[in-house]
Amino acid sequence: MGDPAQPDQGNFTASRQSSGDPSFSALTPKYEERLIILAQGKTFQNEQIGDWAIPSYLSQRLSNLVVIDDRNMTYADDVQHVNFTIQRVTTKSDFVKWLQTDGAHVVYCGHARLGQGPCFGDSADPGEEWGSHAPDALTTGILPSGFPYIGLPLDEIADEHQYTVSPVSGDDDKPAASDCHPHARQLYNNMTKFSVSDLAPKIQASSDAMTALLSNAGPNDTFWGYDATGESGKWERHVLCSCNWQNTGNPMDMGAVQISCKAYICIACSTFIHFYPVVRKLKGWTKDGDNHYAYWTTNATASAAMTAFWLYRILSYPQRNDYQPWEASLEYAKQMANRDYAGSVAKYPSSLI
Amino acid sequence: MAQYVVKQGDCILSIASSFGFFWETIWNDPQNASLKQLRKDPNVLLTGDVVYIRDKQIKQESKPTDGRASFVRKGTPAQLRLQLLDRNHQPRKNLSYNLVVDGALRSGTSDGNGWIVEPMPPNAQKAELTVVDQGVPEKYSMGLGTVDPITESSGVEQRLKNLGHSTTSGVGPALKAFQKKYGLPESGNPDDATRAKLKSIHGC
């Protein structure tokens, strides 16, 4: 560890004393201030994640944690010499605000929505909040952040979550493979045009409901798609959807977000495949010295557990850390959270990278 | 009799000095009894407090014509007494320091209880303290006479900050952390017990 180059401790107050006056003014050094934002996505809010809820998970392990309310807490770590402020948010607009905040450590915990993007909302019910056409799109629904074209399983769209998508019309050229999500890219040569009648038998929803969700498709319309084993492990018919976020004019997509936080930890299923190439390459948000760190997950993950492990390990990094580069503590948290996860969550064998 | 309205940075010591009195003369003046009762500490006043300043009394000394008369003005010594504490509020011993008070430099080492005690003019306004701990300099800028009474919310906040508590999320969380440290009920409110403990640890 290098010498911590501490900035000025700032402004203090002191009293004067006459001779013999025993009063005095105490001076105690301040710790470095760091801000952690926990953005809980749809169905990963506290009331839905049981033992992994924050702050309860942390307060059981960190005696110095001060819980202000169920969304705000502080933790002064006497080993790191860092005073952490932790804020829990649950809306898309708050998530975006903190992604755009210099110095913030932003942790997303939620769904990846098959690569479409982080998704927010209070309800677990089917509906538009599961997609990117939510009525209140500033605060709920998907923040489009994935590859421009993604193959989405029909029953996921029409049966399980019931949200409107923008299918790629069969009248249009097949999108370039390089613009497709890796899953669709693997099946690029199998892509074909499906008619509505090809799609309808594959789902439980009525034909009318399905065509409505396919952006009010007409009965003679066709769409690009493919059959493949989906993320669920089932053989499913997929329809290729436009999920573009570049130059859309939508204030709530990755194209409009100017990421400037210091660390972005994206804890949802397979975010390394879904979002790493987009955020780091397509979007061009790259690491810059001791800034713009990013961590992703391999495979499907139990997001709430991994998030709890990550936060605990960040807060309990066992070395002095004030005014130091963040890399060592982030790498420590990654390794320890992966170890914690491997020892406790067998169903989804994932890790942070 | 004049009335003086306290400004930020004033204390009885500095006010008395500027009017040419001993601080005890002002503080113990019956006209200031209610102020004394309210504030209790002559060095911790609040902006807007009113201090009564008695009229100067003429003192006459008889001396022979052409005789030599010597008059000695009694000083009004003032000190800056600081205690360096770590985050657990334990003394930080034997740390070298430079203290600049209104431009005058003094150097030394904190004693075995973390004390730094240096004389200063009673009207000094600012101090800059640099403490070196394990080779790392820490710089503290201090407004002298700026501590507000513990009865004021500003006084509570100032003491919390001086004791290393962050008020970034507000005074309530900082108070909770302080209360937790000292086994007080964690209300986040400055109750009497919390104010008393804050004053005790902070020193004024």
Boltz contact constraints between the chains, C-beta under 6 A:
constraints:
  - contact:
      token1: [A, 3]
      token2: [B, 136]
      max_distance: 6.0
  - contact:
      token1: [A, 6]
      token2: [B, 136]
      max_distance: 6.0
  - contact:
      token1: [A, 6]
      token2: [B, 138]
      max_distance: 6.0
  - contact:
      token1: [A, 8]
      token2: [B, 139]
      max_distance: 6.0
  - contact:
      token1: [A, 9]
      token2: [B, 138]
      max_distance: 6.0
  - contact:
      token1: [A, 9]
      token2: [B, 139]
      max_distance: 6.0
  - contact:
      token1: [A, 9]
      token2: [B, 140]
      max_distance: 6.0
  - contact:
      token1: [A, 11]
      token2: [B, 141]
      max_distance: 6.0
  - contact:
      token1: [A, 12]
      token2: [B, 140]
      max_distance: 6.0
  - contact:
      token1: [A, 12]
      token2: [B, 142]
      max_distance: 6.0
  - contact:
      token1: [A, 12]
      token2: [B, 162]
      max_distance: 6.0
  - contact:
      token1: [A, 13]
      token2: [B, 143]
      max_distance: 6.0
  - contact:
      token1: [A, 13]
      token2: [B, 146]
      max_distance: 6.0
  - contact:
      token1: [A, 13]
      token2: [B, 147]
      max_distance: 6.0
  - contact:
      token1: [A, 13]
      token2: [B, 158]
      max_distance: 6.0
  - contact:
      token1: [A, 14]
      token2: [B, 142]
      max_distance: 6.0
  - contact:
      token1: [A, 14]
      token2: [B, 144]
      max_distance: 6.0
  - contact:
      token1: [A, 15]
      token2: [B, 43]
      max_distance: 6.0
  - contact:
      token1: [A, 15]
      token2: [B, 44]
      max_distance: 6.0
  - contact:
      token1: [A, 15]
      token2: [B, 147]
      max_distance: 6.0
  - contact:
      token1: [A, 15]
      token2: [B, 204]
      max_distance: 6.0
  - contact:
      token1: [A, 16]
      token2: [B, 11]
      max_distance: 6.0
  - contact:
      token1: [A, 16]
      token2: [B, 13]
      max_distance: 6.0
  - contact:
      token1: [A, 16]
      token2: [B, 43]
      max_distance: 6.0
  - contact:
      token1: [A, 16]
      token2: [B, 78]
      max_distance: 6.0
  - contact:
      token1: [A, 16]
      token2: [B, 144]
      max_distance: 6.0
  - contact:
      token1: [A, 16]
      token2: [B, 145]
      max_distance: 6.0
  - contact:
      token1: [A, 17]
      token2: [B, 79]
      max_distance: 6.0
  - contact:
      token1: [A, 17]
      token2: [B, 81]
      max_distance: 6.0
  - contact:
      token1: [A, 18]
      token2: [B, 13]
      max_distance: 6.0
  - contact:
      token1: [A, 18]
      token2: [B, 23]
      max_distance: 6.0
  - contact:
      token1: [A, 19]
      token2: [B, 77]
      max_distance: 6.0
  - contact:
      token1: [A, 23]
      token2: [B, 203]
      max_distance: 6.0
  - contact:
      token1: [A, 23]
      token2: [B, 204]
      max_distance: 6.0
  - contact:
      token1: [A, 24]
      token2: [B, 81]
      max_distance: 6.0
  - contact:
      token1: [A, 24]
      token2: [B, 83]
      max_distance: 6.0
  - contact:
      token1: [A, 24]
      token2: [B, 203]
      max_distance: 6.0
  - contact:
      token1: [A, 25]
      token2: [B, 82]
      max_distance: 6.0
  - contact:
      token1: [A, 25]
      token2: [B, 203]
      max_distance: 6.0
  - contact:
      token1: [A, 26]
      token2: [B, 83]
      max_distance: 6.0
  - contact:
      token1: [A, 26]
      token2: [B, 85]
      max_distance: 6.0
  - contact:
      token1: [A, 26]
      token2: [B, 162]
      max_distance: 6.0
  - contact:
      token1: [A, 26]
      token2: [B, 202]
      max_distance: 6.0
  - contact:
      token1: [A, 26]
      token2: [B, 203]
      max_distance: 6.0
  - contact:
      token1: [A, 27]
      token2: [B, 82]
      max_distance: 6.0
  - contact:
      token1: [A, 27]
      token2: [B, 84]
      max_distance: 6.0
  - contact:
      token1: [A, 27]
      token2: [B, 140]
      max_distance: 6.0
  - contact:
      token1: [A, 28]
      token2: [B, 85]
      max_distance: 6.0
  - contact:
      token1: [A, 28]
      token2: [B, 163]
      max_distance: 6.0
  - contact:
      token1: [A, 28]
      token2: [B, 164]
      max_distance: 6.0
  - contact:
      token1: [A, 29]
      token2: [B, 138]
      max_distance: 6.0
  - contact:
      token1: [A, 30]
      token2: [B, 164]
      max_distance: 6.0
  - contact:
      token1: [A, 33]
      token2: [B, 168]
      max_distance: 6.0
  - contact:
      token1: [A, 66]
      token2: [B, 173]
      max_distance: 6.0
  - contact:
      token1: [A, 66]
      token2: [B, 176]
      max_distance: 6.0
  - contact:
      token1: [A, 66]
      token2: [B, 177]
      max_distance: 6.0
  - contact:
      token1: [A, 68]
      token2: [B, 173]
      max_distance: 6.0
  - contact:
      token1: [A, 74]
      token2: [B, 169]
      max_distance: 6.0
  - contact:
      token1: [A, 74]
      token2: [B, 173]
      max_distance: 6.0
  - contact:
      token1: [A, 78]
      token2: [B, 87]
      max_distance: 6.0
  - contact:
      token1: [A, 83]
      token2: [B, 166]
      max_distance: 6.0
  - contact:
      token1: [A, 85]
      token2: [B, 168]
      max_distance: 6.0
  - contact:
      token1: [A, 85]
      token2: [B, 169]
      max_distance: 6.0
